[in-house]
């Protein structure tokens, strides 16, 4: 199969995993401060291999679509263990949104892979205690319980309860190019193509992974290590290289999403955008032989 003259590797599929996630809306006085809050709150959130969560910016929201009629940004946080989700949200919102000038914070979960498994975690219901007894419950303004916490700037408004849904982590595809410039441009085009798709994030820096990993290592203290079959500098040094002559750079795009539809849509649009860049040799996907992830998406099916 080819798209825009770029080979889509036959029978390639990505292997993704079930995860829990929260979806949080942060509003601010203007887009500048919403963006600052978003960037700080989702920092150090690339991979649950070591980070407390996979975190990223979902979409930006106009003022007419937020509870307080201010511009906002929706953030998503993904975690393997449901019992750890409360701490992830509390720590990141408490340290990075609560402290940021002009922000307010609301739950934004609107879709989940398994709706009947959605559960609640305390957000404002816990953060309110920072008010040291001066916090006040907001009555009648919102269709949900919220709190006003006094701060030196004025007040911080936060929804009392946030919801956690069941989603998918690790949807992906690989861009294989003739050189770094073309592969990076293709990866950037892919990220640009998916930035407005709701309910999905690309948690790595700029949405792009340059250091894809495999499970395990020759070193017992590591649970993940470099994916050597896809490293160009090792092509002539190992027996299991997956790279051909002329394959000199590989980037991976990883998606975490609320639903299969969100993941598949993002993969399709991202691949189509990447193949429009000259110098791309082929597109494939990362998997573990189909033995680990519950969700397996064949590229030819997604693109057809």
C-alpha positions as CSV (number, residue, x, y, z in Angstrom):
1,X,0.0,0.0,0.0
2,X,1.2,3.5,-0.8
3,X,0.0,7.0,0.1
4,X,1.4,10.0,-1.8
5,X,4.1,7.6,-3.1
6,X,5.2,6.5,0.4
7,X,5.2,2.9,1.3
8,X,2.9,1.9,4.1
9,X,4.6,-1.3,5.4
10,X,2.6,-4.4,4.7
11,X,0.8,-5.9,7.7
12,X,2.2,-3.2,10.1
13,X,0.2,-2.7,13.2
14,X,0.6,-0.7,16.4
15,X,0.0,-2.3,19.8
16,X,-1.6,-0.1,22.5
17,X,-2.7,-0.6,26.1
18,X,-5.6,0.2,28.4
19,X,-5.1,3.1,30.7
20,X,-7.1,5.4,33.0
21,X,-7.1,9.2,32.3
22,X,-8.4,12.5,33.5
23,X,-9.3,15.4,31.2
24,X,-9.0,18.8,32.9
25,X,-10.0,22.3,31.6
26,X,-7.8,25.2,32.7
27,X,-9.0,28.7,32.0
28,X,-7.2,32.0,32.4
29,X,-7.4,35.7,31.8
30,X,-6.0,35.3,28.3
31,X,-4.5,32.7,26.0
32,X,-1.0,33.5,27.2
33,X,-1.6,32.5,30.7
34,X,-3.7,29.4,29.7
35,X,-0.8,28.3,27.6
36,X,1.8,28.9,30.3
37,X,-0.3,26.9,32.8
38,X,-0.7,24.1,30.3
39,X,3.0,23.8,29.5
40,X,4.0,23.8,33.1
41,X,1.4,21.3,34.2
42,X,2.1,18.8,31.5
43,X,5.9,19.0,31.8
44,X,7.8,15.8,32.6
45,X,4.9,13.7,31.4
46,X,6.3,11.8,28.4
47,X,6.2,8.2,29.5
48,X,5.0,6.3,32.5
49,X,8.2,4.3,32.3
50,X,9.5,6.9,34.8
51,X,7.2,9.9,34.8
52,X,4.2,9.9,37.2
53,X,1.9,10.1,34.1
54,X,1.8,10.6,30.4
55,X,0.5,14.2,30.0
56,X,-0.3,16.6,27.2
57,X,-2.3,19.4,25.8
58,X,-5.5,18.1,24.2
59,X,-7.2,21.2,22.6
60,X,-7.5,24.9,23.2
61,X,-11.1,26.1,23.9
62,X,-12.6,29.5,23.1
63,X,-14.1,31.7,25.9
64,X,-17.7,31.0,24.8
65,X,-17.3,27.3,25.5
66,X,-15.9,27.4,29.1
67,X,-17.8,27.7,32.4
68,X,-16.4,31.1,33.3
69,X,-16.4,32.5,29.8
70,X,-12.6,32.8,29.6
71,X,-10.2,31.2,27.1
72,X,-9.0,27.8,28.2
73,X,-7.0,24.7,27.4
74,X,-7.8,21.1,28.0
75,X,-5.1,18.8,29.4
76,X,-5.1,15.0,29.6
77,X,-3.2,12.7,32.0
78,X,-2.9,9.0,31.5
79,X,-1.8,6.4,34.0
80,X,-1.7,2.6,34.2
81,X,-2.9,2.3,37.8
82,X,-6.3,3.8,38.7
83,X,-5.4,4.1,42.3
84,X,-2.6,6.5,41.5
85,X,-4.7,8.9,39.4
86,X,-5.9,11.0,42.2
87,X,-2.3,11.9,43.3
88,X,-1.3,12.6,39.7
89,X,-4.1,15.2,39.2
90,X,-3.8,16.7,42.7
91,X,0.0,17.2,42.4
92,X,0.0,18.6,39.0
93,X,-3.0,20.9,39.4
94,X,-2.0,21.9,42.9
95,X,1.6,22.7,42.1
96,X,1.2,24.1,38.5
97,X,-2.3,25.4,37.9
98,X,-3.2,26.7,41.4
99,X,0.1,28.6,41.6
100,X,-0.3,30.2,38.1
101,X,-1.7,33.7,37.7
102,X,-5.4,34.1,36.8
103,X,-6.2,30.4,36.3
104,X,-9.3,28.4,37.2
105,X,-9.8,24.7,36.9
106,X,-12.7,22.5,35.8
107,X,-13.4,18.8,34.9
108,X,-13.6,18.3,31.2
109,X,-14.1,14.5,30.8
110,X,-16.8,14.1,28.0
111,X,-15.9,10.7,26.5
112,X,-14.6,7.3,27.7
113,X,-13.8,4.0,26.2
114,X,-15.9,2.3,28.9
115,X,-18.4,4.8,30.3
116,X,-19.7,2.6,33.0
117,X,-16.2,2.5,34.6
118,X,-15.9,6.3,35.0
119,X,-15.1,7.2,38.6
120,X,-14.6,10.4,40.7
121,X,-11.6,11.9,42.3
122,X,-11.5,14.9,44.6
123,X,-10.1,18.0,43.1
124,X,-11.3,21.2,44.7
125,X,-12.7,19.1,47.5
126,X,-9.1,18.6,48.5
127,X,-7.5,21.8,47.3
128,X,-10.0,23.9,49.3
129,X,-8.1,23.1,52.5
130,X,-5.3,25.4,51.3
131,X,-7.8,28.2,52.1
132,X,-7.3,27.4,55.8
133,X,-10.9,27.8,56.6
134,X,-11.5,30.9,54.5
135,X,-12.5,28.9,51.4
136,X,-16.2,29.2,50.3
137,X,-18.4,26.9,48.4
138,X,-19.8,28.6,45.2
139,X,-23.6,28.4,45.1
140,X,-25.8,28.7,42.0
141,X,-23.1,29.8,39.5
142,X,-22.2,26.5,38.0
143,X,-24.1,23.3,37.3
144,X,-21.6,21.5,39.5
145,X,-20.0,22.1,43.0
146,X,-17.1,24.4,43.0
147,X,-14.9,26.2,45.5
148,X,-13.4,29.7,45.8
149,X,-10.0,29.6,47.5
150,X,-8.6,33.0,48.6
151,X,-5.1,33.7,47.3
152,X,-3.0,36.9,47.2
153,X,-4.1,37.6,43.6
154,X,-7.8,37.3,44.5
155,X,-9.4,33.9,44.3
156,X,-8.9,30.5,42.7
157,X,-12.0,28.8,41.4
158,X,-11.9,25.0,41.1
159,X,-14.5,22.3,40.5
160,X,-14.9,20.1,43.5
161,X,-14.8,16.7,41.7
162,X,-13.0,15.5,38.6
163,X,-13.8,12.3,36.7
164,X,-11.5,9.6,35.6
165,X,-12.3,7.4,32.5
166,X,-10.9,4.3,30.8
167,X,-8.8,5.1,27.7
168,X,-6.0,3.8,25.6
169,X,-2.3,4.6,25.7
170,X,0.4,3.8,23.1
171,X,-1.2,4.1,19.7
172,X,1.6,4.9,17.4
173,X,3.3,5.0,14.0
174,X,6.9,5.3,12.8
175,X,8.2,7.7,10.2
176,X,11.3,6.4,8.4
177,X,13.1,9.0,6.3
178,X,16.2,9.4,4.2
179,X,17.6,12.0,6.6
180,X,16.8,13.9,9.8
181,X,15.5,17.0,8.1
182,X,12.9,15.2,6.1
183,X,11.8,12.9,8.9
184,X,11.5,15.7,11.4
185,X,9.5,17.9,9.0
186,X,7.2,14.9,8.4
187,X,6.8,14.3,12.1
188,X,6.0,18.0,12.7
189,X,3.4,18.0,9.9
190,X,1.8,14.9,11.5
191,X,1.5,16.7,14.9
192,X,0.1,19.8,13.3
193,X,-2.5,17.7,11.6
194,X,-3.8,16.2,14.8
195,X,-3.6,19.2,17.2
196,X,-7.3,20.0,17.0
197,X,-8.6,16.5,17.4
198,X,-10.3,16.3,20.8
199,X,-9.8,13.5,23.4
200,X,-6.2,12.6,22.2
201,X,-2.7,13.7,23.1
202,X,0.8,13.2,21.9
203,X,2.7,13.3,25.2
204,X,6.4,13.4,24.1
205,X,8.4,16.6,23.4
206,X,6.6,18.5,20.6
207,X,4.6,15.3,20.2
208,X,7.6,13.5,18.7
209,X,9.7,10.5,20.0
210,X,13.3,10.3,18.9
211,X,14.3,7.6,21.4
212,X,11.7,4.8,21.0
213,X,12.3,1.9,23.4
214,X,11.8,-1.8,23.7
215,X,10.8,-3.7,26.8
216,X,13.7,-4.8,28.9
217,X,17.4,-4.4,28.8
218,X,20.7,-6.3,29.1
219,X,21.1,-4.4,32.4
220,X,18.9,-5.8,35.1
221,X,18.1,-2.4,36.6
222,X,16.4,-1.1,33.5
223,X,12.9,-2.1,32.4
224,X,13.2,-0.4,29.0
225,X,16.1,0.4,26.6
226,X,16.9,1.7,23.1
227,X,15.1,0.0,20.2
228,X,18.2,-1.0,18.4
229,X,16.6,-2.5,15.3
230,X,15.4,1.1,14.4
231,X,18.7,2.9,15.2
232,X,20.4,3.9,11.9
233,X,23.9,3.9,13.5
234,X,23.5,0.2,14.3
235,X,22.2,-1.0,11.0
236,X,25.5,-2.5,10.0
237,X,26.5,-3.6,13.5
238,X,23.5,-5.9,14.4
239,X,21.8,-8.8,12.8
240,X,18.2,-7.7,13.5
241,X,18.1,-4.2,12.0
242,X,14.7,-3.3,10.5
243,X,16.3,-0.5,8.5
244,X,17.1,-0.6,4.8
245,X,19.8,1.2,2.9
246,X,18.9,4.8,2.8
247,X,16.9,4.7,6.0
248,X,18.8,7.2,8.1
249,X,16.3,8.7,10.6
250,X,13.2,7.3,12.4
251,X,10.7,9.2,14.5
252,X,7.8,7.8,16.4
253,X,4.4,9.5,17.1
254,X,2.6,8.1,20.1
255,X,-1.0,8.8,20.9
256,X,-3.0,8.4,24.1
257,X,-6.7,8.8,23.7
258,X,-10.1,8.5,25.4
259,X,-11.5,6.2,22.7
260,X,-10.5,4.0,19.9
261,X,-12.1,6.4,17.5
262,X,-9.9,9.2,18.7
263,X,-6.8,7.1,18.4
264,X,-7.6,5.9,14.9
265,X,-8.6,9.3,13.6
266,X,-5.3,10.8,14.9
267,X,-3.2,8.0,13.4
268,X,-4.9,8.4,10.0
269,X,-4.6,12.2,9.8
270,X,-1.0,12.1,11.1
271,X,0.1,9.4,8.6
272,X,-1.5,11.2,5.7
273,X,0.2,14.5,6.6
274,X,3.6,12.8,7.1
275,X,3.5,11.1,3.7
276,X,3.2,14.5,1.9
277,X,6.8,15.4,2.8
278,X,9.6,14.6,0.3
279,X,12.2,12.2,1.6
280,X,10.0,9.8,3.5
281,X,10.8,6.2,2.7
282,X,8.0,4.4,4.5
283,X,5.6,4.4,7.4
284,X,5.4,1.5,9.8
285,X,4.3,1.0,13.5
286,X,5.7,-0.3,16.7
287,X,4.5,-3.4,18.5
288,X,5.5,-6.2,20.7
289,X,4.5,-9.1,18.5
290,X,0.9,-8.7,19.5
291,X,1.6,-10.4,22.8
292,X,1.2,-7.5,25.3
293,X,-1.3,-4.8,24.2
294,X,-5.0,-5.4,24.1
295,X,-5.5,-2.9,21.3
296,X,-4.0,-3.6,17.9
297,X,-4.5,-1.2,14.9
298,X,-3.4,-2.3,11.4
299,X,-2.2,0.7,9.4
300,X,-3.8,-0.5,6.1
301,X,-7.2,-0.8,7.8
302,X,-7.0,2.6,9.4
303,X,-5.9,4.3,6.2
304,X,-8.5,2.5,4.0
